[in-house]
Amino acid sequence: MSMPEAEAETHPESVPSDGDRPGPIGRWFRADRVRAVALALIVVSVAWRAALATRGWFSQDEFVIAAQVLDTRLDADYLLGTFNNHLMPGGLLVAWAMVRVAGFVTWPWVLLLAVGQAATGIAVYRLLRDLLRPGWGLLIPLCLFVFSPLTLEVSSLWLVGLLVLPAQLSLVLAVAAQVRYVRTGRLRHLVVVVLWLVFGLLFDTKALLTVPLLFLLTVFLFTSGGVWRSLVTAVRRHWPAWLVLSALSGAYLAFYATRPARELDEPTSVGQVLNFLGDLVGETVVPGLLGGPWRWTYAGDGPPLVDPYDIAKWLSWAVLVTLIVVTARRRPSAGRAWVLLACYLGLVAALFAVTRLGGPLGPLVGIIPRYVADVVLVAAICVGAALLGTKDADEDDVSAWPVPTVLREPGAFAVGLVSIIVLLATIGVGTLWSTARFGDNWSTKNGRDYLATAQAELAAAPPGTVFLDATVPDRVVAGYFWPDNLQSHFFRPADRRPTFVTQAEKPSMFDENGRIRPVVVEGRKVLPGPVPECGHLVESGRPARIPLDGYLEEWPYAVHFGYLSSGDSTATVRLGDAAREITLRRGLNEVIFLLEGAGSAVEVTIEGPAVGLCTNLITVGRAVPAP
C-alpha cells in the first residue's frame, strides 16, 4: 500500500469528498482572487449606474438627434455629417437604429450603455494587469475608474455614452496593444493599435488624442533617462508606429476639414482661458479623482455641473500633492507617470480651450465632467503606475527614497496603515455621496414630465384636434437648437404624435406644461373700419387694404381672422410680400393661420364671384395657448 493510500485510510477526513470539492466557479475564484474581486466590482458599478440612469431620461441633445434621425435616410450624407462638430458615423449609425426601434423607451438605451461600461471596465482591468505589477493594489486604479463620479454622465446620457464609451474602449485597447508592441516589437500588435484607433474615430473626433497619448506613454513608461534621451529612444525604437499613426491622423484631419461644420468657439481673452483652466483642474479633475465633487449644480434636463465645497476641494489638492511627492520620492518612475497624466490633461485642456470657450456654454466648459471622462481613464493608468510600478521598471528604483528608521518601527507602520485605510475609506464615502447626489439631480427631468403630460392630453383629446406648431419650453430643448426645438420635431419619436397644420378654424397648442389649450393670437390689431355695422368691407375682385395699429417687422406670425361672409369662397391674405390663401365659409366664422411677412396693413382679396365679407377682427402676432 502506498503512503497516500495509507494516510487516507488513517485519516479519511483529510481527503475531500466529491461533494466537498469546489465547483467551476469556486475553482475559477481560487485561481485568481484579484480577478474575481475585480469582476465583482465591475458588475456592481455597472448595475448601480444602470439604476441611476433609469431615474433620469433623455436630455436636450437626445431630443434633437432623435428628431433628425427620423427625418433622414441612412446614407453617407447622414453618417458623414457632423453633430455639434463631432464626426461620429458609428454613433449616428447606432442612434439611427436605436431611435427607430426604441424611440423614447428607456431600457434599451440603459442596456446599451451598461454593455459599453462592462466592456470598458473589463478592458481596463486587463490592461492594468498586463501593464502593472500584480497584486491586490490593482483594484485601486480599477476602482478609481469604474466608480469615478466624473464619468456618471457617460453612463446616464445616451448621446454622451455613444461618443465617449466607444472612444474609451478604443483608448484602452489601443494602449494595451501598444504595450505589447513596445515590449515585443511585433508589427501585428501595431496593426491592432491602428484598428482600435480607427474604431474610436468612428465615434468621436476626440479619439485622435489617443495618438499623442500612445507616444507619451511610450516615452514616460517604457524609456529611462532624461527628457531628450527618452524622446530619442522612443522615436528611434518605435518609428514605424509614429509614422503609421501620424499618417492616419493626417488623413483623418484632412477628411474632417471637408465636412460641413459650424465655426469653432474660440476664446475671446486670456482671462477666459485662465478661468477655464482653473475650473477644469481645480474644480473638476482634482476633486473628482478623490471622490468629488460631493456637490452638484442643477443644470436643467442636462447632467448637473460640478460644484465642490471649498474646504473639500483644498483638502483634495493637499492629498493629491502629498501622494505625488511621496510616490515620486519613493519610486522615480512614479514621477514620470504623474508627468504623463499632466501632459495628457494639458492636451485635453488645449483642445477645449481652442474649440469651446467662445460659445454660449463657454463659461461652463471647465465644470462639465464629460469633457474629462478620458482623463479619468488615463489617471487610473498613471495612478496605478505611480503606486505599483510597471512590470518593465527595475526593482532597484523602489529604494530610491529609503524609509527613515523611525518609520520602520511597528507602531509607525500601524499608524501608516491605519492612515491609508482611513484615507481610502474617506474617498470611498465621498464617491458614494457624490454618486447619490448626482442621482438626485438626474431624476428631475422636465422633458419627461412635459412629454408624459402631452401624451395623456393627446389620448383624451377629441378626434380632429389639430395644432399650430410652436417651440417647446427652453427647459426641454433650448432655443439655440432651432428648428429642432419645434414641437413638430420634438414629438416625432413619441407614441402619440399631434397633427400640425398651418391653418384651422379652432387650432390648439400645448402650454408650458404640455396641456392642450385653444390658440389665442396676441399682437397688432386692425384699426376700426369705416363701414357702419361692418367695419372693413371686402368685395369680390377688389383688394381691400386694412391698416394695422402699428408696423410689423419681418417675422413668422400667426393671424386671427374673424369675418362675416355672404357665401363660400376663397380669399388671399397678404402681409407685405407674403401671401396665404384661406377658405371662407358662409356666415360668422374665424380662422387662424400662419404667415411670414412684414408691413403696417393686411390686404384681403376674395377670389370667388359675388361674395363679400365684413371684418373688424384681425390680429397679427404671436400664437399663444389660452389661459
VOGU-3710 file (C-alpha; in Angstrom, 3 decimals, decimal comma):
1> msmpeaeaet> 0,000/0,000/0,000  1,378/3,416/-0,942  1,870/6,156/1,628  -1,012/8,417/0,347  -3,384/5,457/0,455  -2,295/4,548/3,954  -2,686/8,123/5,134  -6,133/8,262/3,576  -7,153/5,141/5,490  -5,720/6,507/8,739
11> hpesvpsdgd> -7,217/9,989/8,343  -10,169/9,652/5,991  -11,485/13,080/6,944  -8,404/14,703/5,359  -9,393/13,581/1,878  -12,075/15,815/0,349  -15,082/14,007/-0,975  -16,560/14,802/-4,355  -19,238/16,880/-2,647  -16,636/18,996/-0,848
21> rpgpigrwfr> -14,652/19,852/-3,953  -15,234/23,360/-5,310  -17,279/23,708/-8,452  -16,195/25,531/-11,620  -16,965/28,940/-10,117  -15,071/28,123/-6,926  -12,058/26,863/-8,884  -12,143/29,999/-11,067  -12,277/32,210/-7,974  -9,410/30,376/-6,257
31> adrvravala> -7,317/30,502/-9,427  -7,154/34,318/-9,286  -8,901/36,021/-6,384  -7,887/39,506/-7,539  -9,524/38,881/-10,906  -12,686/37,599/-9,247  -12,990/40,640/-6,982  -12,244/42,969/-9,914  -15,047/41,405/-11,940  -17,423/41,729/-8,972
41> livvsvawra> -16,535/45,424/-8,628  -17,212/45,991/-12,331  -20,592/44,236/-12,059  -21,557/46,316/-9,012  -20,518/49,531/-10,757  -22,450/48,735/-13,944  -25,593/47,690/-12,057  -25,504/50,749/-9,803  -25,036/53,129/-12,706  -27,785/51,449/-14,699
51> alatrgwfsq> -30,137/52,022/-11,769  -29,113/55,698/-11,687  -29,649/56,006/-15,439  -33,209/54,710/-15,172  -34,014/57,534/-12,733  -33,338/60,066/-15,466  -34,317/60,276/-19,086  -33,423/61,953/-22,347  -31,910/65,429/-22,384  -31,809/68,255/-24,909
61> defviaaqvl> -29,278/66,839/-27,377  -31,060/63,482/-27,400  -34,352/65,081/-28,424  -32,568/66,940/-31,226  -30,767/63,964/-32,664  -33,841/61,729/-32,286  -35,857/64,161/-34,400  -33,098/64,346/-37,002  -32,801/60,560/-37,198  -36,482/60,175/-38,076
71> dtrldadyll> -36,170/62,834/-40,764  -33,255/61,357/-42,695  -32,200/58,331/-44,649  -29,314/56,086/-43,672  -26,830/57,278/-46,260  -23,341/58,748/-46,490  -24,586/62,324/-46,132  -26,122/61,441/-42,780  -23,346/59,223/-41,441  -20,505/61,507/-42,527
81> gtfnnhlmpg> -22,134/64,726/-41,374  -21,185/66,397/-38,119  -23,259/66,833/-34,983  -22,070/69,726/-32,817  -18,778/69,455/-34,752  -18,416/65,771/-33,837  -17,679/63,442/-36,755  -19,296/60,273/-35,424  -20,541/57,894/-38,148  -20,540/54,945/-35,761
91> gllvawamvr> -22,551/56,825/-33,155  -25,002/58,114/-35,750  -25,486/54,600/-37,089  -26,301/53,261/-33,620  -28,554/56,257/-32,910  -30,398/55,782/-36,223  -31,139/52,156/-35,408  -31,952/52,674/-31,724  -34,275/55,656/-32,208  -36,250/53,833/-34,861
101> vagfvtwpwv> -36,505/50,682/-32,748  -36,804/52,077/-29,220  -37,941/55,690/-29,623  -38,369/57,230/-26,173  -38,386/53,861/-24,364  -35,666/53,980/-21,715  -34,486/50,434/-21,032  -32,870/49,672/-24,435  -30,665/52,741/-24,058  -29,745/51,835/-20,479
111> lllavgqaat> -28,865/48,301/-21,602  -26,702/49,677/-24,416  -24,776/51,913/-22,006  -24,408/49,087/-19,470  -22,860/46,793/-22,089  -20,423/49,536/-23,072  -19,452/50,160/-19,444  -18,928/46,468/-18,752  -16,738/46,023/-21,825  -14,656/49,077/-20,940
121> giavyrllrd> -14,291/48,065/-17,295  -13,082/44,575/-18,208  -10,659/46,029/-20,771  -9,281/48,428/-18,148  -8,641/45,616/-15,663  -6,902/43,521/-18,327  -4,703/46,493/-19,230  -3,808/47,174/-15,600  -2,970/43,516/-15,045  -0,780/43,457/-18,145
131> llrpgwglli> 0,957/46,779/-17,503  1,436/46,922/-13,726  2,982/44,720/-11,081  0,446/42,131/-9,864  -1,366/42,159/-6,565  -4,409/43,476/-4,756  -3,203/47,002/-5,452  -4,584/46,675/-8,998  -8,035/47,231/-7,538  -7,164/50,818/-6,547
141> plclfvfspl> -6,802/52,229/-10,090  -9,656/49,997/-11,250  -11,996/51,473/-8,627  -10,774/54,961/-9,461  -12,098/54,440/-12,980  -15,247/52,332/-12,622  -16,651/54,305/-9,674  -15,489/57,816/-10,606  -18,320/60,380/-10,251  -16,804/62,263/-13,200
151> tlevsslwlv> -17,988/59,526/-15,572  -21,580/59,329/-14,312  -22,744/61,469/-17,219  -21,252/58,935/-19,629  -23,308/56,123/-18,108  -26,539/58,144/-17,872  -26,879/60,213/-21,051  -27,122/58,042/-24,128  -25,721/60,530/-26,634  -22,682/61,170/-24,424
161> gllvlpaqls> -22,330/57,435/-23,948  -22,399/56,892/-27,725  -19,495/59,310/-28,053  -17,384/58,525/-25,013  -17,761/54,811/-24,249  -16,504/53,563/-27,657  -13,702/56,137/-27,547  -12,733/54,955/-24,040  -12,800/51,325/-25,102  -10,719/52,211/-28,149
171> lvlavaaqvr> -8,184/54,072/-25,999  -7,805/51,199/-23,528  -7,389/48,522/-26,170  -5,072/50,691/-28,276  -2,871/51,286/-25,206  -2,896/47,559/-24,421  -1,814/46,760/-27,976  0,838/49,490/-27,841  2,251/47,987/-24,639  2,578/44,623/-26,369
181> yvrtgrlrhl> 4,110/46,265/-29,450  6,697/48,167/-27,387  7,629/45,032/-25,451  7,868/42,679/-28,426  8,352/44,863/-31,499  5,916/42,695/-33,449  4,097/44,578/-36,176  0,895/42,608/-35,666  0,393/44,483/-32,402  0,862/47,767/-34,267
191> vvvvlwlvfg> -1,878/46,693/-36,675  -4,168/46,137/-33,687  -3,311/49,632/-32,409  -4,350/51,112/-35,750  -7,577/49,116/-35,884  -8,657/50,241/-32,412  -7,775/53,845/-33,210  -9,971/53,684/-36,318  -12,761/52,222/-34,203  -12,538/55,142/-31,784
201> llfdtkallt> -12,520/57,703/-34,603  -15,779/56,234/-35,893  -17,437/57,515/-32,721  -15,661/60,726/-31,732  -13,065/63,058/-33,180  -11,516/63,376/-29,728  -10,186/59,830/-30,163  -7,354/61,489/-32,098  -5,805/62,302/-28,710  -5,059/58,589/-28,413
211> vpllflltvf> -2,117/59,092/-30,784  -0,164/61,596/-28,645  -1,140/59,572/-25,560  0,500/56,460/-27,027  3,653/58,432/-27,741  3,735/59,996/-24,274  3,053/56,655/-22,605  5,934/55,068/-24,515  8,274/57,924/-23,607  7,419/58,084/-19,903
221> lftsggvwrs> 6,750/54,443/-19,006  8,984/52,493/-21,408  12,193/54,527/-21,570  14,606/55,858/-18,996  16,951/58,814/-18,651  16,466/62,497/-19,300  13,830/64,109/-21,493  15,919/64,286/-24,654  17,253/60,773/-24,265  13,763/59,379/-23,674
231> lvtavrrhwp> 12,357/61,141/-26,716  15,169/59,981/-28,995  14,917/56,414/-27,694  11,140/56,244/-28,208  11,345/57,675/-31,718  14,271/55,531/-32,834  12,967/52,245/-31,452  9,362/52,572/-32,499  9,415/54,867/-35,538  7,095/52,605/-37,600
241> awlvlsalsg> 4,324/53,241/-35,064  4,719/57,018/-35,156  4,884/57,012/-38,958  1,700/54,972/-39,344  -0,225/56,806/-36,619  0,813/60,229/-37,928  -0,283/59,295/-41,450  -3,642/58,048/-40,166  -4,165/61,192/-38,080  -3,280/63,444/-41,009
251> aylafyatrp> -5,659/61,622/-43,351  -8,450/61,835/-40,804  -7,931/65,564/-40,199  -7,851/66,218/-43,948  -11,175/64,424/-44,351  -12,648/66,148/-41,294  -11,784/69,544/-42,808  -14,042/68,733/-45,771  -17,082/68,151/-43,559  -19,616/70,947/-43,060
261> areldeptsv> -19,368/72,236/-39,510  -20,024/75,386/-37,550  -17,184/77,701/-36,643  -15,062/76,840/-33,631  -15,930/78,670/-30,412  -12,503/80,214/-29,900  -11,665/82,030/-26,652  -12,098/85,782/-26,518  -9,471/86,637/-23,891  -6,554/85,260/-21,901
271> gqvlnflgdl> -8,577/85,662/-18,714  -11,257/83,393/-20,105  -8,668/80,688/-20,772  -7,188/81,006/-17,281  -10,629/80,770/-15,665  -11,337/77,691/-17,739  -8,077/76,027/-16,671  -8,792/76,838/-13,037  -12,240/75,269/-13,294  -11,077/72,232/-15,260
281> vgetvvpgll> -8,186/71,311/-12,999  -9,135/72,839/-9,654  -12,891/72,310/-9,595  -13,331/69,182/-11,688  -10,326/66,910/-12,170  -8,525/67,040/-8,817  -11,639/66,753/-6,585  -13,085/64,184/-8,985  -10,073/61,895/-8,710  -10,542/61,799/-4,925
291> ggpwrwtyag> -14,269/61,079/-4,780  -15,617/64,551/-5,568  -17,246/66,816/-6,421  -19,568/65,932/-3,473  -21,943/68,720/-4,557  -23,551/69,343/-7,939  -25,231/72,338/-9,539  -28,587/71,630/-11,158  -28,414/72,290/-14,907  -31,938/71,631/-16,111
301> dgpplvdpyd> -32,538/68,426/-18,035  -28,846/68,056/-18,761  -26,450/66,396/-16,333  -25,506/68,513/-13,303  -22,312/70,563/-13,140  -19,585/70,065/-10,555  -19,667/72,447/-7,580  -17,277/71,158/-4,888  -17,185/72,552/-1,375  -14,168/74,833/-0,927
311> iakwlswavl> -12,733/73,001/2,073  -13,133/69,598/0,393  -11,567/70,965/-2,774  -8,468/72,219/-0,972  -8,167/69,017/1,037  -8,266/67,015/-2,186  -5,467/69,174/-3,549  -3,431/68,546/-0,386  -3,954/64,792/-0,619  -3,019/64,677/-4,302
321> vtlivvtarr> 0,124/66,759/-3,847  1,169/64,557/-0,912  0,566/61,438/-2,978  2,621/62,803/-5,870  5,534/63,784/-3,626  5,583/60,530/-1,682  5,323/58,238/-4,695  7,803/60,265/-6,767  10,382/60,227/-3,956  9,793/56,570/-3,281
331> rpsagrawvl> 9,969/55,480/-6,942  11,434/57,724/-9,693  9,284/56,047/-12,329  6,243/57,331/-10,409  7,249/60,887/-11,226  7,233/60,009/-14,918  3,701/58,590/-14,529  2,488/61,840/-12,952  4,093/63,870/-15,744  2,306/61,643/-18,265
341> lacylglvaa> -1,016/62,446/-16,609  -0,232/66,178/-16,569  0,706/66,125/-20,260  -2,492/64,377/-21,292  -4,584/66,734/-19,185  -2,786/69,590/-20,934  -3,736/68,160/-24,329  -7,402/67,933/-23,313  -7,356/71,448/-21,878  -5,760/72,844/-25,048
351> lfavtrlggp> -8,333/71,107/-27,243  -11,298/72,601/-25,432  -9,635/75,981/-24,955  -9,480/76,498/-28,727  -12,809/74,904/-29,649  -15,408/75,505/-26,901  -14,781/78,624/-24,855  -16,327/81,209/-27,165  -19,797/79,665/-27,370  -22,830/80,247/-25,154
361> lgplvgiipr> -21,681/77,488/-22,800  -18,072/78,705/-22,734  -18,070/79,775/-19,054  -19,308/76,298/-18,060  -16,924/74,131/-20,087  -14,471/73,675/-17,225  -17,104/72,255/-14,866  -18,775/69,837/-17,312  -17,499/66,391/-16,241  -17,954/64,560/-19,548
371> yvadvvlvaa> -15,132/66,594/-21,066  -12,632/64,869/-18,762  -14,047/61,335/-18,844  -10,990/60,153/-20,788  -8,713/61,952/-18,313  -10,154/59,720/-15,566  -9,161/56,678/-17,604  -5,613/57,947/-18,156  -5,450/58,908/-14,455  -6,261/55,317/-13,483
381> icvgaallgt> -3,343/54,079/-15,578  -0,964/56,714/-14,208  -2,025/56,312/-10,575  -1,562/52,568/-10,904  1,926/53,074/-12,379  2,840/55,545/-9,622  1,603/53,346/-6,767  2,554/49,891/-8,026  5,146/50,411/-10,724  5,104/48,811/-14,159
391> kdadeddvsa> 6,312/45,308/-14,886  9,043/46,818/-17,062  10,534/49,034/-14,312  13,680/47,934/-12,496  13,114/46,758/-8,937  16,098/48,815/-7,848  14,262/52,108/-8,248  11,944/51,226/-5,364  14,721/52,018/-2,928  15,359/55,469/-4,358
401> wpvptvlrep> 14,000/57,055/-1,175  14,783/54,756/1,775  12,221/54,698/4,535  13,581/56,547/7,620  14,400/54,316/10,571  11,738/55,891/12,771  9,085/54,902/10,256  10,207/51,285/10,274  9,048/50,766/13,843  5,964/48,531/14,232
411> gafavglvsi> 3,955/51,366/15,776  4,788/53,726/12,924  3,828/51,057/10,408  0,500/50,534/12,165  -0,199/54,275/12,171  0,649/54,471/8,487  -1,574/51,510/7,659  -4,485/52,966/9,614  -3,979/56,334/7,902  -4,116/54,711/4,475
421> ivllatigvg> -7,265/52,785/5,389  -8,927/55,962/6,702  -7,963/57,849/3,549  -9,302/55,155/1,232  -12,494/54,889/3,281  -12,959/58,663/3,141  -12,520/58,654/-0,628  -14,974/55,760/-0,875  -17,608/57,523/1,229  -17,101/60,700/-0,803
431> tlwstarfgd> -17,596/58,732/-4,013  -20,818/57,220/-2,674  -22,073/60,641/-1,621  -21,181/62,272/-4,958  -22,893/59,487/-6,874  -26,043/59,645/-4,766  -26,295/63,423/-5,152  -25,827/63,075/-8,908  -28,785/60,694/-8,939  -30,928/63,227/-7,085
441> nwstkngrdy> -30,209/65,843/-9,751  -30,550/63,417/-12,624  -34,009/62,249/-11,533  -35,511/65,688/-12,287  -36,435/65,698/-15,966  -38,628/68,448/-17,416  -38,703/66,815/-20,836  -40,070/63,571/-19,413  -42,798/65,370/-17,474  -43,692/67,571/-20,451
451> lataqaelaa> -43,960/64,605/-22,826  -45,925/62,479/-20,347  -48,473/65,263/-19,866  -48,762/65,852/-23,610  -49,239/62,135/-24,308  -52,014/61,908/-21,715  -53,680/65,013/-23,169  -53,497/63,628/-26,713  -55,079/60,373/-25,576  -58,045/62,300/-24,156
461> appgtvflda> -58,321/64,884/-26,972  -61,413/64,711/-29,234  -60,908/63,382/-32,760  -59,862/66,004/-35,278  -57,839/68,082/-32,814  -55,134/69,900/-34,758  -52,243/72,056/-33,618  -50,249/75,064/-34,697  -46,531/74,413/-34,480  -44,542/76,195/-31,784
471> tvpdrvvagy> -41,379/75,735/-29,791  -41,186/73,554/-26,716  -40,134/75,285/-23,463  -36,451/76,176/-23,204  -36,116/73,897/-20,206  -36,986/70,988/-22,506  -34,977/71,976/-25,611  -33,047/75,241/-25,656  -33,860/77,891/-28,230  -30,446/77,771/-29,918
481> fwpdnlqshf> -31,346/74,304/-31,250  -33,974/75,800/-33,587  -35,641/74,344/-35,648  -35,181/71,146/-33,661  -36,870/72,757/-30,659  -40,168/72,946/-32,572  -42,961/70,726/-31,291  -43,278/69,147/-34,735  -39,686/67,892/-34,320  -39,857/67,052/-30,633
491> frpadrrptf> -42,867/64,721/-30,911  -41,601/62,687/-33,883  -40,346/59,701/-31,841  -43,365/59,753/-29,485  -46,073/57,075/-29,441  -48,811/59,683/-29,988  -47,920/62,429/-32,438  -50,010/65,599/-32,785  -51,315/66,678/-36,168  -49,785/70,040/-37,045
501> vtqaekpsmf> -51,419/72,401/-39,528  -50,777/75,901/-40,792  -54,473/76,862/-40,978  -57,535/75,879/-38,958  -60,714/77,380/-37,560  -60,067/76,261/-33,998  -56,478/75,065/-33,663  -54,911/74,069/-30,381  -51,496/74,438/-28,766  -49,522/72,903/-25,931
511> dengrirpvv> -48,850/75,145/-22,962  -45,629/75,224/-20,917  -46,590/72,031/-19,095  -47,772/70,050/-22,128  -51,512/70,617/-21,645  -53,711/71,227/-24,706  -55,194/74,727/-24,926  -57,042/76,736/-27,618  -54,908/79,174/-29,606  -55,031/82,896/-28,886
521> vegrkvlpgp> -53,206/85,428/-31,078  -51,589/88,407/-29,352  -50,221/91,307/-31,382  -51,219/94,097/-33,768  -54,927/94,603/-34,430  -56,667/96,268/-37,368  -57,989/99,787/-36,966  -61,790/100,169/-36,853  -63,340/100,039/-40,318  -65,296/102,884/-41,953
531> vpecghlves> -68,438/100,916/-42,868  -71,147/101,037/-40,170  -72,121/97,659/-38,736  -69,494/96,054/-40,970  -66,124/97,552/-40,293  -63,948/96,758/-43,297  -65,892/95,663/-46,391  -64,203/93,294/-48,821  -65,886/92,599/-52,176  -65,051/90,072/-54,882
541> grparipldg> -62,253/91,064/-57,240  -61,390/94,258/-55,351  -58,399/94,035/-52,977  -59,085/95,727/-49,663  -56,202/97,253/-47,708  -56,894/97,002/-43,970  -54,451/99,021/-41,803  -52,989/97,698/-38,550  -52,375/99,725/-35,421  -48,609/99,536/-35,929
551> yleewpyavh> -45,787/98,274/-38,123  -44,608/94,651/-38,058  -41,037/93,645/-38,817  -40,310/90,599/-40,974  -41,178/87,542/-38,884  -43,294/84,365/-38,890  -46,666/85,461/-37,489  -49,995/83,916/-36,635  -53,088/85,690/-37,996  -56,506/85,533/-36,339
561> fgylssgdst> -59,085/86,460/-38,969  -62,746/86,802/-37,851  -65,299/87,615/-40,577  -68,935/87,572/-41,725  -69,173/86,202/-45,283  -72,086/86,225/-47,703  -71,028/82,898/-49,203  -68,447/80,163/-49,530  -65,258/81,118/-51,340  -61,509/81,542/-51,024
571> atvrlgdaar> -59,506/84,634/-50,247  -55,851/85,683/-50,377  -54,433/87,489/-47,369  -51,182/89,441/-47,843  -48,741/90,927/-45,371  -46,097/92,761/-47,371  -44,726/90,297/-49,932  -46,108/87,251/-48,135  -49,479/85,760/-49,076  -51,694/82,897/-47,946
581> eitlrrglne> -54,899/81,545/-49,410  -57,655/80,802/-46,884  -61,068/79,170/-47,150  -64,166/81,269/-46,430  -67,458/79,813/-45,209  -70,852/81,480/-45,275  -71,848/83,205/-42,063  -69,937/84,318/-38,986  -66,650/82,426/-38,757  -62,992/82,715/-37,839
591> vifllegags> -59,744/81,155/-38,993  -56,217/81,176/-37,603  -53,273/80,686/-39,962  -49,531/81,242/-40,210  -47,985/83,951/-42,381  -44,424/85,223/-42,534  -44,155/88,825/-43,649  -43,801/92,490/-42,701  -45,860/95,663/-43,043  -48,389/98,000/-41,474
601> avevtiegpa> -51,513/96,624/-43,204  -53,033/93,402/-44,451  -54,583/93,107/-47,864  -57,562/90,804/-48,463  -58,735/89,714/-51,914  -61,797/87,458/-52,421  -61,288/85,079/-55,322  -64,856/83,889/-55,940  -67,585/85,968/-57,689  -70,455/87,724/-55,944
611> vglctnlitv> -69,125/87,176/-52,413  -68,475/89,864/-49,865  -67,350/89,875/-46,245  -67,184/92,204/-43,294  -64,417/92,157/-40,721  -63,287/94,208/-37,799  -61,364/91,364/-36,131  -57,889/90,724/-37,495  -54,929/90,242/-35,158  -51,390/89,594/-36,406
621> gravpap> -48,822/88,493/-33,858  -47,806/85,582/-31,675  -49,867/82,436/-31,178  -50,099/81,508/-27,507  -52,145/78,964/-25,588  -55,243/80,352/-23,942  -55,112/80,557/-20,125
//
